[in-house]
Amino acid sequence: MAGKRLGFDDDRSVLFLDAARIIKEMRTATNGMYPTFAIWENVPGAFSSNGGEDFRAVLEELARVEQPDVSIPRPSGRGGRWSKAGAIVGNGWSLAWRQLDAQYWGVPQRRKRIALVVDFRGQRATEILFERTSLSGNPDESIKAWEATPGHSQASHSGCDRTSEKVIYDARGNGDGRTCPTITGDHENRITDYTAIAIGRKTFNEQSFSHYKESDKCSTLKAKAGNIGNGSECLIAEKAIRWIIRRLTPVECERLQGFPDNYTNIGDWTDSKGKKHKYADSPRYKALGNSIALPQWFWLMQRMRPYLKEKPTLGSLFDGLGGFPLVWQRAYGEGTARWASEIESFCVAVTKRRFGEK
């Protein structure tokens, strides 16, 4: 449900109710053993959607998995508005929610999302979602940070090409040049006030008095000052610099979400109905814009470790690009993400390519 307000009058709301029904049926089939936890993710707009009623309904529906007669009221203070963090404890169950922003978890993108944790067998939801700082004031340093490719740092400003000088703003010119605005599923199709725009600086090597050849790198600086034409000095005159304004590339969007480079590049692909599709950037942009930013979810999965058995398993409903299985298996090992479901054909194809058909 990433990237959409809930709104109980749309198709995505039906998917949420289906998810709640599936969880109930699984717990009934396993005599209340599984699933032990559920995680729900959505945009912050869910707090205010339908005057806040939709978020209340989400909390109530998930609480009723374990306690069918429970009623979740609206907040009594703040004009009935939901706070960005909170918790509810019931009879043998608990739930907690918190707004997370990807820019504070390892990727240079402003991407706020609600993380909701439900514990169907105890009061551990708050212990998972809310950090306790150490005596020095630092959070638990035993939690590993997310790396798109294990052993390789992906630290690069704005998610842009690591070897070029680039900055990034939204289309209105807002931002600090280092942190990308939230990327969206229509990034390729249209420019809005909030579209992420990359601006790259180009330098030129001297070839002659009147002709300059474009280059990705500045020529080697030399100790000898020299006159024009006396070497290949890097020109710093204003006319030797060009600024290129463009959209982000699919790979840059992958980096901004924490995915490995070319994770969504599956070339030509075939959907579940057998229809063949030629490679295009559009499905990659759409899928990435509607996906999750991985680092904070990797942190959350690891926070659950003390309360899970060895080799815990995951099932992910309406998962998108396989982001939750990806971070889960990084935390708990290959094969621990048992299944995932999705309705978008391209996302299904990517997940099958990365995780296998079964």
C-alpha positions as CSV (number, residue, x, y, z in Angstrom):
1,M,0.0,0.0,0.0
2,A,3.0,2.3,-0.3
3,G,2.4,5.6,-1.9
4,K,-1.4,5.7,-1.5
5,R,-3.7,7.2,1.1
6,L,-5.9,4.5,2.5
7,G,-9.4,5.9,1.8
8,F,-11.9,3.2,2.5
9,D,-13.7,3.9,-0.8
10,D,-10.9,2.8,-3.1
11,D,-9.4,-0.5,-4.3
12,R,-6.4,-0.3,-2.0
13,S,-8.7,-0.3,1.0
14,V,-10.1,-3.6,-0.2
15,L,-6.6,-4.9,-0.3
16,F,-6.0,-3.9,3.3
17,L,-9.2,-5.6,4.4
18,D,-8.2,-8.7,2.5
19,A,-4.8,-8.6,4.3
20,A,-6.5,-8.4,7.7
21,R,-8.8,-11.3,6.7
22,I,-5.8,-13.5,5.6
23,I,-4.1,-12.8,8.9
24,K,-7.2,-13.9,10.8
25,E,-7.5,-17.0,8.8
26,M,-3.8,-17.9,9.3
27,R,-4.1,-17.5,13.0
28,T,-7.2,-19.6,13.1
29,A,-5.6,-22.3,11.1
30,T,-2.5,-22.4,13.4
31,N,-4.5,-22.2,16.7
32,G,-3.3,-18.6,17.3
33,M,0.4,-19.3,16.7
34,Y,1.1,-17.6,13.4
35,P,1.6,-14.9,12.4
36,T,3.1,-13.6,15.7
37,F,3.6,-10.1,14.3
38,A,2.3,-7.9,11.5
39,I,3.8,-4.8,10.0
40,W,1.8,-2.2,8.1
41,E,3.3,0.6,6.1
42,N,1.7,3.7,4.5
43,V,2.1,7.4,3.8
44,P,1.6,9.9,6.6
45,G,-1.5,11.1,4.8
46,A,-3.2,8.0,6.4
47,F,-3.2,9.9,9.7
48,S,-5.6,12.5,8.3
49,S,-7.4,10.5,5.6
50,N,-11.2,10.8,6.0
51,G,-10.7,13.1,9.0
52,G,-8.5,10.5,10.8
53,E,-11.2,7.9,10.7
54,D,-9.4,5.6,8.2
55,F,-6.3,5.3,10.5
56,R,-8.6,4.5,13.5
57,A,-10.3,1.8,11.3
58,V,-6.9,0.3,10.5
59,L,-5.9,0.1,14.1
60,E,-9.3,-1.4,15.1
61,E,-9.3,-4.0,12.3
62,L,-5.8,-5.2,13.2
63,A,-6.6,-5.3,16.9
64,R,-9.7,-7.3,16.2
65,V,-7.6,-10.1,14.7
66,E,-6.8,-11.1,18.4
67,Q,-9.7,-9.4,20.2
68,P,-12.8,-9.4,18.0
69,D,-14.9,-7.2,20.3
70,V,-12.4,-4.4,20.8
71,S,-13.2,-0.8,19.9
72,I,-10.5,1.7,19.2
73,P,-11.6,5.3,19.9
74,R,-10.3,8.5,18.3
75,P,-7.7,10.5,20.2
76,S,-9.3,12.6,22.9
77,G,-6.8,15.5,22.6
78,R,-5.3,17.5,19.7
79,G,-8.7,18.0,18.2
80,G,-9.0,14.2,17.5
81,R,-5.9,14.2,15.4
82,W,-3.5,11.3,15.5
83,S,0.0,11.9,16.7
84,K,3.1,10.7,14.7
85,A,3.9,8.1,17.3
86,G,1.7,6.1,19.7
87,A,0.8,2.7,21.1
88,I,-2.2,0.8,22.3
89,V,-2.1,-2.3,24.6
90,G,-4.9,-4.8,24.8
91,N,-5.7,-8.1,26.3
92,G,-2.8,-10.2,25.2
93,W,-1.9,-8.0,22.2
94,S,-0.4,-4.6,21.5
95,L,0.3,-2.3,18.6
96,A,2.5,0.7,18.1
97,W,3.1,3.2,15.3
98,R,5.8,5.7,14.4
99,Q,6.5,8.0,11.5
100,L,9.9,7.3,10.0
101,D,11.9,9.4,7.4
102,A,14.3,7.6,5.1
103,Q,16.8,10.5,5.1
104,Y,17.7,9.6,8.7
105,W,18.3,5.9,8.0
106,G,21.0,5.9,5.3
107,V,19.6,7.2,2.0
108,P,19.6,10.8,0.9
109,Q,15.8,11.0,0.3
110,R,13.1,12.7,2.2
111,R,10.5,9.9,2.4
112,K,8.2,9.8,5.4
113,R,6.2,6.7,6.1
114,I,4.1,5.2,8.9
115,A,5.5,2.1,10.4
116,L,2.8,0.1,12.4
117,V,3.8,-3.0,14.4
118,V,1.2,-5.4,15.8
119,D,2.1,-8.1,18.3
120,F,-0.7,-10.6,18.5
121,R,0.8,-12.5,21.4
122,G,2.0,-9.9,23.9
123,Q,2.9,-6.3,24.7
124,R,6.2,-6.2,22.7
125,A,5.2,-3.8,19.9
126,T,6.5,-0.7,21.7
127,E,9.8,-2.5,22.6
128,I,10.3,-3.2,19.0
129,L,9.4,0.2,17.5
130,F,10.7,2.6,20.1
131,E,14.4,2.8,20.8
132,R,15.9,2.9,24.3
133,T,19.1,4.9,24.3
134,S,22.2,3.8,26.2
135,L,23.7,5.7,29.1
136,S,25.8,7.6,26.7
137,G,22.6,8.7,24.8
138,N,23.5,6.6,21.8
139,P,21.0,4.1,20.3
140,D,21.8,0.4,20.2
141,E,24.9,0.1,18.0
142,S,24.4,-3.7,17.6
143,I,21.9,-3.0,14.8
144,K,23.5,-3.3,11.5
145,A,23.1,-0.6,8.9
146,W,21.6,-1.4,5.5
147,E,23.9,-1.8,2.5
148,A,22.4,-2.3,-0.9
149,T,25.2,-4.7,-1.7
150,P,26.8,-6.3,1.4
151,G,30.4,-5.1,1.8
152,H,30.0,-2.1,-0.5
153,S,29.1,1.4,0.7
154,Q,26.4,3.2,-1.2
155,A,27.1,6.6,0.3
156,S,26.7,9.2,-2.4
157,H,25.0,12.5,-2.2
158,S,21.5,12.5,-3.7
159,G,21.9,9.0,-5.1
160,C,23.5,10.4,-8.2
161,D,26.5,9.1,-10.1
162,R,29.3,8.8,-7.5
163,T,32.0,10.2,-9.8
164,S,30.3,13.4,-11.0
165,E,29.5,16.7,-9.3
166,K,25.7,16.8,-9.0
167,V,23.2,18.4,-6.8
168,I,19.4,17.7,-6.5
169,Y,16.4,19.9,-5.8
170,D,12.7,19.7,-6.5
171,A,11.3,21.5,-9.6
172,R,10.6,24.6,-7.5
173,G,14.3,24.9,-6.6
174,N,13.7,23.9,-3.0
175,G,16.1,21.7,-1.0
176,D,19.7,21.7,0.2
177,G,21.1,20.0,-3.0
178,R,22.1,16.9,-1.0
179,T,18.8,15.3,0.0
180,C,16.3,14.2,-2.7
181,P,12.6,15.1,-2.4
182,T,10.3,12.1,-2.3
183,I,10.5,10.2,-5.6
184,T,7.1,9.2,-7.0
185,G,5.7,6.7,-9.4
186,D,5.1,9.2,-12.2
187,H,8.7,10.5,-12.2
188,E,9.2,9.9,-15.9
189,N,5.8,11.0,-17.2
190,R,5.4,14.5,-16.0
191,I,7.1,17.3,-14.1
192,T,5.3,18.7,-11.0
193,D,6.5,21.1,-8.3
194,Y,7.8,18.2,-6.3
195,T,9.6,16.2,-9.0
196,A,13.3,15.5,-8.2
197,I,15.6,17.3,-10.6
198,A,19.3,16.5,-10.9
199,I,21.7,19.3,-11.9
200,G,25.1,18.2,-13.1
201,R,28.2,20.3,-13.6
202,K,30.3,19.6,-16.7
203,T,34.0,20.6,-17.3
204,F,35.8,20.9,-20.6
205,N,39.4,20.0,-21.5
206,E,41.3,22.4,-23.8
207,Q,41.8,21.1,-27.3
208,S,42.7,24.3,-29.1
209,F,42.2,28.1,-28.8
210,S,38.6,27.9,-30.0
211,H,37.4,24.3,-29.5
212,Y,36.8,22.4,-26.3
213,K,35.9,18.7,-25.9
214,E,33.4,17.7,-23.2
215,S,34.9,15.4,-20.5
216,D,33.7,13.7,-17.3
217,K,36.9,14.5,-15.5
218,C,39.1,17.6,-15.2
219,S,42.5,17.4,-16.8
220,T,45.5,16.8,-14.4
221,L,46.5,20.0,-12.7
222,K,50.1,20.9,-13.4
223,A,52.6,22.8,-11.4
224,K,53.6,24.9,-14.4
225,A,51.1,27.7,-14.9
226,G,51.5,28.0,-18.6
227,N,49.5,30.0,-21.1
228,I,46.4,28.8,-23.0
229,G,47.6,26.2,-25.5
230,N,50.7,25.3,-23.5
231,G,49.2,22.1,-22.0
232,S,46.0,20.5,-20.9
233,E,45.2,22.6,-17.8
234,C,41.7,22.5,-16.4
235,L,39.9,25.6,-17.5
236,I,38.0,27.4,-14.8
237,A,36.6,30.2,-16.9
238,E,32.9,30.6,-16.7
239,K,32.4,29.7,-20.3
240,A,34.1,26.3,-19.7
241,I,31.3,25.1,-17.3
242,R,27.9,23.8,-18.3
243,W,25.1,22.8,-16.0
244,I,22.8,20.0,-17.2
245,I,19.3,19.7,-15.8
246,R,17.6,16.4,-16.0
247,R,15.4,13.8,-14.3
248,L,16.9,11.1,-12.2
249,T,17.8,7.8,-13.9
250,P,16.3,4.5,-12.8
251,V,19.5,3.4,-11.1
252,E,19.6,6.7,-9.1
253,C,16.1,6.0,-8.0
254,E,17.1,2.5,-6.9
255,R,20.0,4.0,-4.8
256,L,17.6,6.5,-3.3
257,Q,15.4,3.6,-2.1
258,G,18.3,1.5,-1.0
259,F,18.0,-1.2,-3.7
260,P,21.1,-2.7,-5.4
261,D,22.0,-1.0,-8.7
262,N,19.8,-2.4,-11.6
263,Y,17.6,-4.4,-9.2
264,T,14.6,-3.5,-11.4
265,N,16.4,-3.9,-14.7
266,I,15.1,-7.3,-15.9
267,G,15.2,-6.5,-19.6
268,D,12.4,-7.8,-21.7
269,W,9.8,-9.6,-19.5
270,T,6.6,-11.7,-19.6
271,D,3.7,-11.0,-17.3
272,S,1.6,-13.7,-15.5
273,K,-0.8,-13.9,-18.5
274,G,2.0,-14.7,-20.9
275,K,2.1,-11.2,-22.5
276,K,5.6,-10.2,-23.5
277,H,6.9,-6.7,-22.8
278,K,9.9,-4.9,-24.2
279,Y,12.3,-3.2,-21.8
280,A,11.3,0.3,-20.8
281,D,12.2,2.7,-18.1
282,S,8.6,3.6,-17.2
283,P,7.7,0.5,-15.2
284,R,10.9,0.9,-13.3
285,Y,10.1,4.5,-12.3
286,K,6.6,3.6,-11.3
287,A,7.6,0.6,-9.2
288,L,10.4,2.4,-7.5
289,G,8.3,5.5,-6.8
290,N,5.7,3.3,-5.1
291,S,8.2,1.1,-3.2
292,I,9.6,1.3,0.2
293,A,13.0,2.9,1.2
294,L,14.8,-0.2,2.6
295,P,17.1,1.0,5.4
296,Q,14.6,1.8,8.1
297,W,12.7,-1.4,7.5
298,F,16.0,-3.4,7.8
299,W,16.5,-1.7,11.2
300,L,12.9,-2.7,12.2
301,M,13.4,-6.3,11.2
302,Q,16.4,-6.6,13.3
303,R,14.6,-5.0,16.3
304,M,12.3,-8.0,16.2
305,R,15.1,-10.5,16.6
306,P,14.9,-11.0,20.4
307,Y,11.2,-11.9,20.1
308,L,11.5,-14.4,17.2
309,K,12.5,-18.0,17.0
310,E,15.6,-19.1,15.1
311,K,15.1,-18.8,11.3
312,P,11.8,-16.9,11.5
313,T,9.8,-16.7,8.3
314,L,8.0,-13.9,6.5
315,G,5.0,-13.7,4.3
316,S,4.4,-10.3,2.6
317,L,1.0,-9.2,1.3
318,F,0.9,-6.7,-1.6
319,D,4.6,-6.3,-1.4
320,G,5.5,-4.3,-4.5
321,L,9.1,-5.0,-5.6
322,G,10.0,-7.5,-2.9
323,G,11.5,-4.9,-0.6
324,F,10.3,-6.6,2.6
325,P,11.6,-10.1,1.6
326,L,14.9,-8.5,0.6
327,V,15.5,-6.9,4.0
328,W,14.1,-9.9,5.9
329,Q,16.4,-12.3,4.2
330,R,19.4,-10.0,4.7
331,A,18.5,-10.1,8.4
332,Y,17.6,-13.8,8.8
333,G,19.0,-15.7,6.0
334,E,18.3,-17.1,2.5
335,G,14.9,-18.8,2.2
336,T,13.3,-17.3,5.3
337,A,11.0,-15.1,3.2
338,R,8.5,-17.8,2.2
339,W,6.1,-15.9,0.0
340,A,5.0,-12.5,-1.3
341,S,1.9,-11.3,-3.2
342,E,1.4,-8.3,-5.5
343,I,-1.1,-7.1,-8.1
344,E,1.2,-5.0,-10.4
345,S,2.5,-7.2,-13.2
346,F,6.0,-5.6,-13.5
347,C,6.6,-5.9,-9.7
348,V,5.6,-9.5,-9.8
349,A,8.1,-10.1,-12.6
350,V,10.9,-8.4,-10.7
351,T,10.2,-10.3,-7.5
352,K,10.2,-13.6,-9.4
353,R,13.5,-12.7,-11.1
354,R,15.2,-11.9,-7.8
355,F,13.6,-14.6,-5.6
356,G,12.7,-17.4,-8.0
357,E,9.4,-18.6,-9.3
358,K,8.4,-20.5,-6.1
